Amino acid sequence: MDALGKIYSTTTVVTMKVGKKLNGIAVAWVTRVSINPPMLAISIGKTRYSHTLLNETDRFGVCIMKPEAEGLVSLFGSKSGSDTDKFLELDYELSCSGTPIVPGTLAYIECVTKGKTDAGDHTIFVGEVVYQKLFDDERPLLYGEHKILNPDFRD
C-alpha cells in the first residue's frame, strides 16, 4: 500500500454523447473546483476512448453511483466504448441535452466543458455545472486503496 491509496473518493461513471454515440467510463478522480459558478474537474487517461470523445463534445455527465451498482461500474471500467456498446442492454435515461444517465445513479451532475489541462498521462477536464439531480440520499459507492470499496466498508 502507498500513501496515494489513502485518498478516498466517490465512484462515478462519466458519460458523454457525440453525435449518436453514447459512451461512459468509470472515474474515481472527480472533484469540485469552484463554488461560484459551481464547477467540477474530472481526470481522464489520454489513452482512453472516452478521452477522444470528450475532446469532441462540450458536455459531460457525472453519475455518482449507489453501492449496489458496483457491477455496473466495473463494466464501465473494464470495457472500451470503441468496440463495445456499454448501453446496449442498459435501461438508462437521457438528460434534457441527451447525455446518458446510467442505472444505479445516486446523483447526476451535468457540466459544460470550460477548460482542459494536461496532467501527465491524464487530461483534467473542467466543467461548469448546468444541471444536477439527486435521485436518493444514501451514501455513494467509494473508491480508495486503489479499488472499489465494499459497501460494508463504512459500517
N, C-alpha and C positions, 0 to 999 in steps of 0.2 A: 504494500500500500504506500502511496505517496501523499504528500500534503495537498496536492490538487484534487485528489479524490474526496477530500473533506468539504469541497464546495458542493452544496446540495442545491438542486433547482427543480422547478416544475417540469414535468414531462409534457411535451406538446407535439402536435402534428401541424406543421406549417403547410398551408395549401395555397394553390395558385391555379389560375386559368389563363391559358394562352390560346387564343382562337377558340377552337372546340376542345382542346386538350386540357384535361383536368389532371393535376398531379399533387402529391403531398409527400412530405418527408418528416420522419421523427426527428425532433430537435429538442435538446435539453438546454442549449445555450441561448436563452431568451431573457431579456431584462428590460425594465423600464429605464428610460434615459431622460425624460422630461415630464414635468407636471403640467406646464402651460406653454405650448399646447401639449396634450398627452402624446408621448412617443415611446416606441419600443425599438429595441435592436435585436436582430437575430443573426446568428453566426452560422454560415453555410459553407461546407467544404467545396473548394474550387473544382474538384473532380466529379462532383455530383450532378446528375441530370437536372435536379431542381435548381442548382446554381445557374445553369444555362437558361432555364425558363424564367427565373426571377430577373434575369437581365433583359428578358423580352417583354416584361409586363411592368406596370407601375403600381401593382396592388398585390397584397398577400393577406392570408388569414392565419390566425394563430388559434388553434383548437387546444385548449387546456384540458387534459384528459382525466377522466374518472379512474379510480384504482382498478375497477373491473375491466377496463379497456386495455390492459397490458398486452393481450394477444394482438389486438389491432395495431397498437404502437409498434410491436415487433414486426408486423407485416410492413408497415411504412418505413421501418428502419432497415429491413433486410432485402427488399426488392427494389430494383431500379424502375422508375417510370418510363425509361427509354424503351424497355422491352416487356413491361408488364402493366396492364391497366388495373391499378390498385382499386379503382372504383367500380369495376365491372359487376361484382356481386355484393356491393355495399348498398344499404338503404341510407343514403346520405341526403342532406338538404343543400340548397344553394342560397347564398345571401342575396340581397337585392341586386348586387353587382354581378352575381353569377359565380362567386368564389365558393368552393365546396366547404361544407361543414360536416365532418365525419361523425358517425355514430359514437357514442361514448364520450361526447364533448361535455364537459362540465361548464365551461365558459368559452365564449368566442369573441375574438378581437380582430377587427379588420383594419388594415393600415394601407395608406398610400405611401409609396416609397419616396423619401425625401433626400436620401443620400446613401452612398456606398463608400466603404473604407477597406483598404487592403489590410489583412490581418494574417500574415504568414500563409499557411495553406488554406485559409478560410477568407471569406469576404463578410464584412459586417454590413447588413442592410438595415438602414434606419427608416422607420415608418411612422407617420403621424396617424394616430387612431382616428378613424372616421365612423366607426360603428362598433358597438360592443353589446353582448347579450349574456346574461347569467342564466344558465339553464337549471342549476342546482346549487345548493350552498354547502356541499360537503367538501372535504379536503381533496386536493388533487393527487394524482399519481406523481411520485417523486423519483428523481434521478440523483444518485450520489455514489461514491465509492466506485465510479466508472461502470455503473449498471443501473437498470430499473430496479427500484427497491420494492420488496414485498409489501403489499398494502398493510400488513400487520406490523411493519417496522415502527410505526408511530405509537402503537399501544404499549 
